[in-house]
Amino acid sequence: MNVTNKSLLQFLYILVLINLTSPDHKDFKAKATGEKPKVIHGRYTRDITDFHIVVPQKVHPNGSFHSHHLPHYFHPSVRKKRNLEDERIHYLLHFGGLSHMLELEPNAHITSPGMLVETRAKGSDISGATFRRPRRHLCHFHGSVRGSPGSRVAISSCDGLVGMIRTASGMFFVEPLHGESPEEGKEHIHVVYKRSVQPTGRSCNVRGDDWWSIWTTRLRKYMDSHPVRKRSEAGVSVQRWYELMIATDKKFLTFHKDIDVEEYVICIMNMVADYYHDKSVGNLIDIVIVRIIYLEKQEEEIDLETSTSGESTLDSFCRWQAKMNPKDYFHPNHHDLGVLLTRYDICSADEDGCNLLGLAHMGTACSNDLNCCINEDSGLILGITATHEIGHTLSCSHDSPEESGCEPVTEAGDSTIMNPAVQFETSAWSPCSRGFITGLFDSQMGECMLDEPKEHTYPLDEMPPGAFYDADEQCAFLFGSKYVHYDQGGDKMCDKLWCKEKDAGKTMSYGSPPAEGTKCGTDKWCYNKTCVMMGARPQAINGEWGEWAKWSTCSRTCGGGVEVRERFCDNPQPSNKGRYCSGKRSEYNMCNTQECAANSGPTFRELQCTEFDKKPFEGVLHTWKPYKAPDSDPNPCALYCLSTSNLYTKLAPRVKDGTRCKPGTRDTCVQGACMPVGCDWKIASEAVEDVCGICDGDGTHCTVVEDVFKGVPTTGYAA
C-alpha cells in the first residue's frame, strides 16, 4: 500500500470512530479521541471484537479504482457457460496492514433451475401456500485472493459484501456495519473480523450412539426399497448435487424482519457450498437449494414444533420435512436434505445443556425420514454450523483422537470443520472426514445425489398449490398420515376430494374439491372442478397492461424532483382466476435537476415540516424544522421534525417524492423508499464521479499529486 492510500485509510478510520461515538450511536462507548470501540455490531452478527473497519472498493482487473458502488449481479443463464472469465468481478479491501484483492466468479449452481420460494401463511392449509421464483438475478460468488496461494473467498454482493475470506493469515468474515448504508460517494462502511465476544467453541450434537451399524442398516434397507436412476461405481469420483430444502421458522423470520431473508439464506448456503468445494473434501459436491420455505404460521403446522429443546425440535422437523418432500423423485423440488434455520437457543437434555449450535442425525443422507438437521442462527458463523451439521448427515464423525482418530485442528492450527466445538477459525476437512464421505459414496449410499437439478416442465408463474401437493398429501393434511387419496378418476376426482384410510375401506370427504392444479390424469390437472390439460385454465382471462399514462408534474422546480407515470392491468383485466400482469406498473424519472438558486429559501424537507405549523399537534400549534431519524427507524424517507419547544416526532410516514434521503447525496426518496441516483441524475444508475470529478469518467483527465504526510495538527483528533 502506498503512503497516500495509507494516510487516507487512517483518516477514514478516524472519521468512522467519530461517527460511531456520536449521540446517535448509543451502542458504542469509545470517546472522540480516536479510541477504538471494544465491541461493535455487524448487519447480521452481534458483539464483534478483534475487527477492522474497512471501506471496500470495486476495482478493475488491474486493480485500479472503479467504484464504491458494491452490489453486483449475474443472470442464472451463466450456468451454461464453460468459461466464466467474462463474469469475474474484483473487490479491494485493506485490513491487517495488507491489501486484499478478491477475484470472484459467479456461484451459478447455488440455486437449482426449478427452485421455489414458498410462503406458508396459513399453516397446514395448503390453499394459503404461495410459490414464487427466486430473484431473476443472483449475487453470490466464489473465488480467491490474488497473490495468496491456497486462499478461498465466498462473498455475496447483493447489498454490500457479506461472506468469508480465507488467507494464510486466517479466516475472516466481512459484512456491513450495523445501521450503516452508503454515504456520499457511495462509500459503504464494513467490518472485517476474526472472532466474536460470543463464546466460541459452542458444540453440536448427533443422534444415535452406535452410528455405524444404524447408518448401514437403515440406508441399505432404504436403497433396496427405493430404486434410483443411476448407480455409482466404487472408487470413482463423480459429480454429485446435494439438494437442500431450507426452512426458516417464525422466530428466525421475526428477528430478520428488517433484512432481505432470501439474500441472507442464500448467502449462508454460498459459504457452505464453498466448504464443500474445498479440495480437502476429496469429492465433487455441489450444494444446491431447491426450495426455501418461510414458516410464517409455524404454530399452525401439523407435526411441527420448534423450541429450545434440540432433540424434540429435530424429531419434529424430521417428520415434517419428510411430509413436505414431493414423493416423486423426478420432481424439481424433491430434496435430499431438510435444513432448519432457527433463532431458538438450542438446548440438549444431556451434559451439553444450551451450549449447542446444531443437531443432526448421523449418516442419514438419502434417508426418507431422517435426512434433516437443525441449525441455530448466530450471525455469519451459521455458515460453519450448517456445513458441520450437513457433514454429519454425510456420515462424518467429530474429529477427535478418541472418536474419529483425527485431531480437531489442522497443521496450521485452524479448526477442522468437524471439530466438536464450532469455531470461527475453521479452514478444512480432516482426512477422517474425507474418508467418511468417500466411504458413504463408495458404498452407494449417496445415490440420491446423482440426479442433476432440473427445471419445471410448465411455467412456474402458473403453478397452483395442487401441482405441488398431490392428492395423497392433501388427504394427509386433512385427515392424518394414515389417509391417502381415493381415486375416482377424471372429472369426478376434480369435483370432490375423497380420502381413504390405508389398508381399510373407510372413505371420508369434507365435500370440497381438491386444490387447483391437482393431477387427475396423464399430463392433466384439476381446474375449476374440471380435469383439463396441464397448464390450461379454461375460461381464465389473463390480464394485459394498458398504455402508459402521461408523465406527472415534476415534484420540485429545482434541485432534482421526481416525475411518475403509471399503467394499469386493464387491457383486459384478469378474470376467472386469470393471471395478473407482471412487470412495471410505475416508472420514475428525475426532473428539474438544475441547482436551486443560492439563498432561495428553505430546503425541500424544511418546507414539508413547516406545512405542519398550521396543524395542531396534540392540541397545540408548533413551529417545526426537520431532524434526522432515530437509529430505531432505518427509513431515511420518513419525515421527522423538531419543534422550537424541543418536541421531536415523526409527522409523516414518508416524505414527498424528490426529497434527498440524506444531506449531501443524490439518493432520492420515491414512494417512501430511498432510491440510488447516479451522478448522471438517473434512478438506479451506477454512474459515479471518477478521481477527476468527471461523471462516469475513466480517471485519465487529471493528474494525481501525491506527497508524504509529515506531521499532525496541534489540535483536533489524533489516531
C-alpha positions in Angstrom: 0.0 0.0 0.0 1.4 3.4 -0.9 1.8 6.1 1.8 -1.0 8.3 0.3 -3.6 5.4 0.5 -2.5 4.5 4.0 -2.9 8.1 5.2 -6.4 8.2 3.6 -7.4 5.0 5.3 -6.2 6.3 8.7 -8.2 9.5 8.1 -11.3 7.4 7.2 -10.8 5.3 10.3 -10.8 8.5 12.5 -14.0 9.7 10.8 -15.6 6.3 11.4 -14.7 6.4 15.1 -16.1 10.0 15.4 -19.3 8.8 13.7 -19.6 5.8 15.9 -19.2 7.9 19.0 -21.9 10.4 18.1 -25.0 10.5 20.4 -27.0 8.6 17.7 -24.7 5.6 18.1 -25.5 4.6 21.6 -24.1 1.1 21.2 -20.6 2.5 21.1 -18.7 3.8 24.1 -15.5 5.0 22.5 -14.5 8.6 23.0 -14.0 11.1 20.3 -10.2 10.9 20.9 -10.0 8.1 18.4 -10.2 5.3 21.0 -11.2 2.1 19.2 -14.6 0.7 20.4 -14.2 -2.7 22.0 -17.4 -4.2 20.7 -19.4 -3.4 17.6 -22.3 -4.9 15.7 -22.5 -6.0 12.1 -25.6 -6.3 10.0 -26.0 -10.0 10.8 -23.6 -10.6 13.7 -23.7 -9.0 17.1 -20.9 -8.3 19.6 -17.9 -8.4 17.3 -14.4 -8.0 18.7 -10.9 -8.2 17.0 -12.2 -6.3 14.0 -11.1 -3.9 11.3 -13.2 -1.1 9.8 -12.9 -1.1 6.0 -14.4 0.7 3.0 -14.4 -1.9 0.2 -13.9 -0.8 -3.4 -15.0 -2.4 -6.7 -11.8 -2.4 -8.9 -10.8 -3.2 -12.4 -8.8 -6.4 -13.1 -5.6 -4.4 -13.0 -6.5 -3.2 -9.5 -7.4 0.4 -10.4 -10.4 2.0 -8.7 -13.8 1.5 -10.4 -16.5 2.4 -7.9 -17.6 2.4 -4.3 -20.9 1.0 -5.5 -20.6 -2.6 -4.4 -23.7 -4.6 -5.5 -23.1 -6.9 -8.4 -25.4 -9.4 -10.0 -25.4 -12.1 -12.6 -28.1 -14.0 -14.5 -28.6 -17.7 -13.8 -28.1 -18.4 -17.5 -24.3 -18.3 -16.8 -24.8 -21.9 -15.6 -24.5 -22.9 -19.3 -21.2 -21.1 -19.8 -18.0 -23.2 -19.7 -15.8 -20.1 -19.3 -16.8 -17.6 -16.6 -13.9 -15.3 -17.2 -16.1 -12.5 -18.6 -18.3 -12.7 -15.4 -15.4 -12.1 -13.0 -15.5 -9.2 -10.6 -12.9 -7.7 -8.3 -13.0 -6.0 -5.0 -10.2 -4.4 -2.9 -10.2 -4.5 0.9 -7.5 -3.0 3.1 -7.1 -4.6 6.5 -4.4 -6.1 8.8 -1.8 -3.9 7.1 -2.4 -5.6 3.7 -4.4 -5.1 0.6 -6.6 -8.0 -0.3 -7.8 -8.1 -4.0 -10.7 -10.5 -4.3 -11.1 -12.3 -7.6 -14.6 -13.7 -7.8 -16.7 -15.8 -10.2 -20.4 -16.5 -10.0 -21.6 -19.5 -8.0 -24.3 -20.1 -10.5 -25.2 -23.5 -9.1 -26.2 -22.5 -5.6 -29.9 -22.4 -6.6 -31.5 -25.1 -8.9 -33.1 -24.1 -12.2 -36.5 -25.0 -10.6 -36.0 -23.6 -7.2 -39.1 -22.3 -5.4 -39.6 -19.9 -2.5 -42.8 -20.9 -0.6 -44.6 -18.9 2.0 -46.9 -20.8 4.3 -49.0 -18.1 5.7 -51.9 -20.4 6.8 -50.0 -23.2 8.4 -51.2 -26.6 7.2 -54.0 -25.1 5.0 -52.2 -25.6 1.6 -54.7 -23.3 -0.1 -52.9 -20.5 1.6 -49.4 -21.5 0.3 -47.9 -19.3 -2.3 -44.9 -20.1 -4.6 -42.6 -17.8 -6.5 -39.3 -17.9 -8.3 -36.2 -16.7 -6.6 -35.0 -13.4 -7.8 -34.1 -13.3 -11.5 -30.5 -12.1 -10.9 -28.1 -13.7 -8.3 -25.3 -12.1 -6.4 -23.3 -15.0 -4.8 -19.6 -15.6 -5.8 -16.7 -17.8 -5.0 -13.0 -17.1 -5.7 -9.7 -16.3 -4.1 -7.3 -13.5 -3.0 -4.9 -12.5 -5.7 -1.3 -13.4 -4.8 -2.4 -15.6 -1.8 -1.8 -19.3 -2.5 -4.5 -21.6 -1.1 -6.9 -18.7 -0.3 -10.6 -19.1 -0.7 -13.4 -16.5 -0.8 -17.2 -16.9 -0.6 -18.9 -13.5 -0.9 -22.4 -12.3 -1.6 -22.6 -8.8 -3.1 -26.3 -8.2 -3.0 -26.2 -5.1 -0.7 -22.6 -4.6 0.3 -20.2 -7.5 0.8 -21.1 -10.4 3.1 -19.2 -13.7 3.5 -15.8 -15.1 4.4 -12.2 -14.7 3.3 -9.6 -17.4 4.0 -5.9 -16.5 3.7 -2.6 -17.6 5.2 -3.4 -15.1 8.0 -6.6 -16.9 8.9 -10.3 -16.9 8.4 -12.1 -13.5 8.2 -15.7 -12.6 8.0 -16.9 -9.4 6.3 -20.3 -7.7 6.5 -21.7 -4.1 6.5 -21.5 -2.3 9.8 -24.9 -2.3 11.6 -27.1 0.6 10.6 -24.7 1.8 8.0 -25.6 2.5 4.4 -23.5 4.0 1.6 -22.6 7.6 2.3 -21.8 10.4 -0.1 -19.7 9.0 -3.0 -21.2 5.6 -2.3 -18.6 4.6 0.4 -20.1 1.7 2.4 -18.5 1.1 5.8 -17.9 -2.6 6.6 -16.4 -4.6 9.4 -13.9 -7.4 8.9 -13.4 -9.7 11.9 -11.9 -13.0 13.0 -13.7 -13.6 16.3 -16.8 -12.6 18.3 -17.2 -11.9 22.0 -20.0 -14.5 21.9 -18.3 -17.6 23.3 -16.8 -19.6 20.5 -16.4 -23.3 20.8 -20.1 -24.0 21.1 -20.8 -27.5 20.2 -23.2 -29.7 18.2 -24.8 -33.0 18.9 -25.7 -36.1 16.9 -28.4 -38.6 17.3 -27.5 -42.3 17.5 -24.7 -43.9 19.5 -23.8 -47.0 17.5 -24.0 -44.8 14.4 -22.1 -47.1 12.0 -24.4 -50.1 12.4 -27.6 -47.9 12.5 -26.4 -46.0 9.4 -25.6 -49.1 7.4 -28.8 -51.0 8.2 -31.1 -48.0 7.7 -29.6 -46.9 4.3 -29.2 -50.4 2.9 -32.9 -51.0 3.6 -33.7 -47.7 2.0 -31.7 -48.3 -1.1 -33.3 -51.7 -1.6 -36.8 -50.2 -1.4 -36.1 -47.0 -3.4 -34.6 -47.7 -6.9 -32.8 -44.7 -8.4 -32.0 -43.7 -11.9 -28.2 -44.1 -11.6 -25.7 -46.2 -9.7 -22.2 -45.0 -9.0 -19.1 -47.2 -9.1 -16.9 -47.6 -6.0 -13.6 -45.9 -6.3 -14.8 -43.4 -9.0 -15.3 -39.7 -8.2 -18.4 -38.4 -9.9 -20.3 -35.1 -9.8 -22.9 -35.0 -7.0 -25.6 -32.5 -6.2 -26.8 -32.4 -2.6 -30.3 -30.8 -3.0 -31.5 -28.9 0.1 -34.8 -27.6 1.3 -34.2 -24.7 3.7 -37.0 -23.9 6.2 -36.9 -20.7 8.3 -39.0 -20.7 11.4 -41.1 -17.8 12.7 -38.5 -16.8 15.3 -35.9 -16.5 12.5 -38.2 -14.5 10.3 -39.2 -12.2 13.1 -35.6 -11.5 14.1 -34.7 -10.7 10.5 -37.8 -8.8 9.6 -35.8 -5.7 8.5 -33.4 -7.5 6.1 -33.8 -9.5 2.9 -34.2 -13.0 4.2 -33.8 -14.7 0.8 -30.5 -13.0 0.3 -29.3 -13.9 3.8 -30.3 -17.6 3.4 -28.6 -18.0 0.1 -25.5 -16.0 1.4 -25.2 -18.6 4.2 -25.5 -21.5 1.8 -23.0 -19.9 -0.5 -20.5 -20.2 2.3 -21.5 -23.8 2.9 -21.0 -24.6 -0.7 -17.5 -23.1 -0.7 -16.5 -25.5 2.1 -17.8 -28.4 0.1 -15.8 -27.2 -2.9 -12.6 -27.2 -0.8 -10.0 -29.7 -2.1 -9.8 -31.3 1.4 -13.3 -32.8 1.0 -11.9 -35.2 -1.7 -15.1 -35.3 -3.7 -17.0 -33.3 -6.2 -20.1 -32.0 -4.3 -22.4 -29.1 -5.2 -24.7 -27.7 -2.5 -27.9 -26.7 -4.3 -31.0 -25.1 -2.9 -34.2 -26.5 -4.4 -36.7 -24.9 -2.1 -36.9 -22.2 0.7 -39.9 -22.3 3.0 -40.9 -19.3 5.2 -43.0 -20.6 8.1 -45.0 -17.5 8.9 -47.7 -19.5 10.8 -45.4 -22.2 12.2 -47.7 -22.8 15.2 -50.4 -23.9 12.8 -48.3 -26.5 11.1 -49.3 -30.1 11.8 -46.4 -32.2 13.3 -44.0 -29.3 13.6 -42.9 -27.8 16.9 -39.8 -25.8 17.3 -38.4 -24.8 20.7 -35.2 -24.7 22.8 -35.3 -28.5 23.1 -32.9 -29.7 20.4 -33.9 -33.3 20.4 -37.7 -32.7 20.2 -37.2 -30.0 17.6 -35.0 -32.3 15.4 -37.5 -35.1 15.7 -40.5 -32.9 14.9 -38.7 -31.2 12.0 -37.6 -34.5 10.5 -41.2 -35.8 10.4 -42.5 -32.5 9.0 -39.9 -32.2 6.2 -40.4 -35.8 5.2 -44.1 -35.0 4.7 -43.3 -31.8 2.8 -41.0 -33.6 0.4 -42.6 -34.4 -3.0 -42.8 -38.2 -3.3 -41.8 -38.1 -7.0 -38.0 -38.3 -7.1 -38.1 -36.7 -10.5 -39.8 -33.6 -9.1 -37.6 -30.5 -9.4 -38.2 -29.6 -5.8 -37.7 -33.1 -4.3 -34.9 -32.5 -1.7 -32.2 -34.8 -0.4 -31.9 -33.0 2.9 -34.1 -30.7 5.0 -32.3 -27.9 6.8 -34.0 -25.8 9.6 -32.7 -22.4 10.4 -33.9 -21.1 13.8 -33.2 -18.3 16.3 -34.0 -20.5 19.2 -31.1 -21.1 21.6 -30.8 -24.8 21.1 -30.5 -26.9 24.3 -29.9 -30.6 24.9 -31.1 -32.9 27.7 -27.5 -34.2 28.1 -24.4 -32.6 29.5 -24.1 -30.0 26.7 -27.0 -28.0 28.1 -27.7 -24.9 26.0 -24.2 -24.8 24.5 -25.4 -26.2 21.2 -25.4 -24.6 17.7 -26.9 -27.5 15.8 -28.1 -31.1 15.8 -28.3 -33.8 13.2 -28.8 -37.5 12.6 -25.6 -39.3 11.7 -25.2 -40.7 8.2 -28.8 -40.2 7.0 -28.1 -38.8 3.5 -30.7 -40.3 1.1 -32.9 -41.4 4.0 -36.5 -40.6 3.5 -37.4 -39.6 7.1 -34.1 -38.7 9.0 -32.5 -36.6 6.3 -32.5 -33.5 8.3 -30.6 -31.1 10.6 -31.3 -28.0 12.7 -29.0 -25.0 13.0 -29.0 -22.0 15.3 -28.6 -18.7 13.7 -25.9 -16.6 15.5 -24.8 -14.5 12.6 -22.4 -15.5 9.8 -21.0 -18.3 11.8 -24.2 -20.0 10.8 -22.3 -20.9 7.5 -19.9 -23.0 9.5 -22.6 -24.5 11.7 -24.6 -25.6 8.7 -21.5 -27.0 7.0 -20.8 -29.1 10.1 -24.3 -30.4 10.6 -24.6 -31.3 6.9 -21.3 -33.1 7.3 -22.9 -35.4 10.0 -25.6 -36.4 7.5 -22.8 -37.4 5.2 -21.5 -39.8 7.9 -18.8 -37.5 9.3 -18.0 -38.1 12.9 -16.5 -35.5 15.2 -12.8 -35.0 14.8 -11.0 -36.2 18.0 -8.4 -38.9 18.6 -11.0 -40.9 20.6 -14.0 -40.6 18.2 -12.6 -40.5 14.6 -8.9 -40.9 15.0 -8.1 -37.4 13.7 -7.1 -34.3 15.5 -9.6 -31.4 15.5 -7.1 -28.9 14.2 -5.0 -28.6 11.0 -1.2 -28.4 10.9 -1.7 -24.6 10.6 -3.6 -24.6 13.9 -7.0 -23.9 12.4 -10.1 -25.8 13.5 -11.3 -28.6 11.2 -14.9 -28.5 10.0 -15.9 -31.5 12.2 -14.3 -30.1 15.3 -16.8 -30.9 18.1 -16.8 -27.2 19.0 -17.8 -25.0 16.1 -15.1 -22.3 15.7 -14.7 -19.1 13.7 -11.2 -20.2 12.6 -12.4 -23.2 10.6 -10.5 -24.0 7.4 -10.6 -27.5 6.1 -11.9 -31.1 6.3 -9.8 -33.7 8.1 -8.5 -36.8 6.4 -11.1 -38.7 8.5 -14.0 -36.6 7.3 -12.8 -37.1 3.7 -12.7 -40.9 4.4 -16.2 -40.9 5.9 -17.7 -39.1 3.0 -15.9 -41.1 0.4 -16.9 -44.3 2.2 -20.6 -43.3 2.1 -20.4 -42.7 -1.7 -18.4 -45.8 -2.4 -21.0 -47.9 -0.5 -23.6 -46.5 -2.9 -25.4 -44.8 0.0 -25.3 -41.3 -1.6 -27.1 -42.2 -4.8 -29.8 -39.6 -4.4 -27.2 -37.0 -5.2 -26.6 -38.3 -8.7 -29.6 -36.6 -10.3 -28.8 -33.2 -11.7 -31.2 -30.4 -10.6 -33.9 -29.8 -13.2 -36.4 -27.1 -14.3 -40.2 -27.4 -14.1 -42.0 -28.7 -17.2 -44.5 -25.9 -17.2 -44.3 -22.2 -16.4 -43.9 -21.8 -12.6 -45.8 -18.5 -12.7 -48.9 -20.6 -13.3 -48.2 -23.1 -10.6 -51.2 -23.6 -8.3 -50.9 -25.4 -4.9 -52.3 -28.8 -6.1 -49.4 -29.0 -8.6 -47.0 -29.2 -5.7 -49.0 -31.0 -3.1 -50.6 -34.1 -4.7 -54.0 -35.6 -3.7 -52.4 -38.1 -1.2 -50.6 -35.2 0.6 -53.9 -33.2 0.7 -55.6 -36.2 2.3 -52.8 -36.5 4.9 -53.2 -32.8 5.7 -56.9 -33.1 6.2 -57.3 -36.5 8.0 -53.8 -37.5 9.1 -50.9 -39.5 7.8 -52.9 -42.8 7.6 -55.1 -41.4 4.8 -54.5 -41.4 1.1 -56.5 -40.3 -1.9 -59.4 -42.4 -3.1 -59.2 -42.1 -6.9 -62.4 -41.9 -8.8 -60.7 -40.6 -11.9 -61.2 -37.7 -14.2 -63.8 -35.0 -13.6 -65.2 -37.0 -10.6 -61.9 -36.6 -8.9 -61.9 -32.9 -9.6 -65.4 -32.4 -8.3 -64.8 -33.7 -4.7 -61.7 -34.9 -2.9 -62.3 -38.3 -1.3 -59.8 -39.9 1.0 -59.5 -43.4 2.4 -57.7 -44.9 5.3 -54.7 -47.1 4.3 -55.5 -50.9 4.5 -59.1 -50.1 5.3 -62.4 -49.5 3.5 -63.3 -46.3 5.3 -63.6 -43.2 3.0 -64.0 -39.6 4.0 -64.6 -36.2 2.4 -65.3 -32.7 3.5 -67.2 -32.2 0.3 -64.7 -29.7 -1.1 -62.8 -30.1 -4.4 -59.0 -30.9 -4.5 -56.7 -27.9 -4.7 -56.4 -26.3 -8.1 -53.6 -28.0 -10.1 -54.1 -31.5 -8.6 -53.1 -34.2 -11.1 -56.1 -36.0 -12.4 -54.6 -38.0 -15.3 -51.6 -38.2 -17.6 -50.5 -34.6 -18.3 -53.8 -33.3 -16.8 -54.7 -31.3 -13.7 -57.9 -30.1 -12.0 -59.1 -26.6 -12.7 -62.5 -25.2 -11.8 -63.6 -28.8 -10.8 -62.7 -30.0 -14.4 -59.9 -32.3 -15.5 -58.1 -30.4 -18.2 -54.7 -30.5 -19.9 -51.9 -29.5 -17.5 -51.2 -25.7 -17.8 -54.6 -25.0 -19.2 -57.0 -22.7 -17.4 -60.4 -22.8 -19.2 -62.3 -19.6 -19.1 -59.4 -17.8 -17.4 -58.5 -14.5 -19.0 -55.0 -13.2 -18.2 -54.6 -9.5 -17.6 -52.6 -7.4 -20.0 -51.1 -3.9 -19.5 -52.8 -0.8 -20.8 -51.0 2.2 -22.3 -48.7 4.3 -20.2 -50.3 7.5 -18.9 -48.6 10.9 -19.3 -45.8 11.9 -17.0 -46.9 13.7 -13.9 -45.8 17.2 -13.0 -42.3 17.3 -11.5 -42.4 17.2 -7.7 -39.8 20.0 -7.5 -39.0 23.1 -9.5 -35.2 22.8 -9.0 -32.7 20.6 -7.1 -33.9 17.3 -8.6 -37.5 16.3 -8.4 -39.4 13.1 -9.5 -42.0 12.6 -12.2 -44.0 9.4 -12.5 -46.2 7.7 -15.0 -48.4 4.6 -14.5 -50.2 2.0 -16.4 -52.9 -0.4 -15.3 -53.7 -4.1 -15.8 -56.9 -3.4 -17.7 -56.4 -4.4 -21.3 -58.1 -6.7 -20.4 -58.4 -7.1 -16.7 -57.7 -10.6 -15.4 -60.9 -12.7 -14.7 -61.8 -16.2 -13.8 -58.6 -16.7 -11.9 -56.5 -15.5 -14.8 -53.0 -14.1 -14.1 -52.5 -10.5 -13.1 -50.0 -8.6 -15.2 -46.3 -8.9 -14.4 -43.8 -6.1 -15.0 -43.5 -2.5 -14.1 -46.7 -0.7 -13.1 -44.9 2.6 -12.5 -41.9 4.4 -13.9 -40.0 7.2 -12.3 -37.6 9.8 -13.7 -35.6 12.6 -12.1 -36.5 16.0 -13.4 -35.6 19.7 -12.9 -32.2 18.6 -11.8 -30.6 22.1 -12.1 -29.4 23.6 -8.8 -31.6 25.9 -6.9 -30.5 29.5 -6.7 -28.3 30.4 -3.7 -30.3 31.6 -0.7 -33.5 30.5 -2.5 -35.3 29.8 0.8 -35.9 26.7 2.9 -34.9 23.2 1.8 -37.5 20.7 0.5 -37.6 18.9 3.9 -38.0 22.2 5.7 -41.0 23.1 3.6 -42.6 19.8 4.4 -42.1 20.3 8.2 -43.4 23.9 8.0 -46.6 22.5 6.4 -47.5 21.2 9.8 -47.1 24.6 11.5 -50.8 25.3 11.0 -51.9 21.8 12.1 -52.4 21.3 15.8 -50.3 18.5 17.3 -51.8 17.1 20.4 -54.0 20.2 20.6 -51.1 22.7 20.3 -49.6 24.6 17.3 -45.9 24.3 16.9 -43.2 25.6 14.6 -41.3 22.7 13.1 -37.9 22.1 11.4 -36.5 18.8 10.0 -34.4 16.5 12.1 -32.7 13.2 11.4 -34.5 9.9 12.1 -33.5 7.9 15.2 -31.5 4.8 14.9 -34.6 2.8 15.7 -36.1 3.8 12.4 -33.9 2.7 9.5 -36.1 4.5 6.9 -34.4 7.8 5.8 -37.6 8.7 3.9 -39.8 9.2 7.0 -40.5 12.9 7.9 -39.1 13.6 11.4 -39.3 17.1 12.7 -38.3 19.0 15.8 -40.3 21.9 17.2 -39.0 25.1 18.7 -40.1 23.7 22.1 -37.9 20.6 21.5 -40.8 18.2 20.8 -39.4 15.5 18.4 -41.7 13.3 16.4 -42.5 11.6 13.1 -45.0 13.8 11.3 -45.4 11.7 8.2 -44.5 8.1 7.4 -42.9 9.2 4.1 -41.6 12.4 2.7 -42.6 13.8 -0.7 -41.0 12.3 -3.9 -37.8 14.1 -4.7 -36.6 14.6 -1.1 -33.0 13.6 -0.6 -32.5 10.6 1.5 -29.6 12.2 3.3 -27.9 15.6 3.0 -25.0 15.7 0.6 -26.2 12.7 -1.6 -28.3 12.4 -4.7 -30.1 9.4 -3.4 -33.8 10.3 -3.5 -37.0 9.2 -1.8 -39.6 7.8 -4.2 -42.8 6.5 -2.8 -41.3 6.3 0.6 -38.2 4.3 -0.5 -34.7 5.5 -0.8 -33.6 5.0 -4.5 -30.0 5.3 -5.6 -29.3 8.1 -8.1 -26.1 8.3 -10.1 -24.1 11.4 -11.0 -26.0 11.4 -14.3 -29.2 12.0 -12.3 -30.7 8.7 -13.4 -32.5 6.5 -10.9 -30.7 3.2 -10.1 -27.7 4.4 -12.2 -24.2 3.2 -11.2 -22.6 6.3 -12.7 -20.1 7.9 -10.3 -17.5 10.6 -10.5 -14.0 9.4 -11.2 -11.0 10.7 -9.3 -11.1 13.8 -11.6 -14.6 14.6 -10.5 -16.0 13.7 -14.0 -19.3 11.8 -14.0 -18.7 8.3 -15.3 -15.2 9.2 -16.4 -12.2 6.9 -16.7 -9.9 8.9 -14.5 -7.5 9.9 -17.3 -8.3 13.6 -17.5 -6.4 14.8 -14.5 -3.1 14.3 -12.7 -2.9 12.9 -9.2 -0.4 14.7 -7.0 1.0 12.6 -4.2 3.1 13.6 -1.2 4.1 12.2 2.2 2.2 13.3 5.2 4.9 14.7 7.5 3.1 16.0 10.6 0.0 16.1 12.7 -2.1 19.1 13.6 -1.8 20.6 17.0 -5.5 20.5 17.6 -8.4 18.1 16.8 -8.5 14.4 16.8 -5.5 12.1 16.7 -5.4 8.4 15.7 
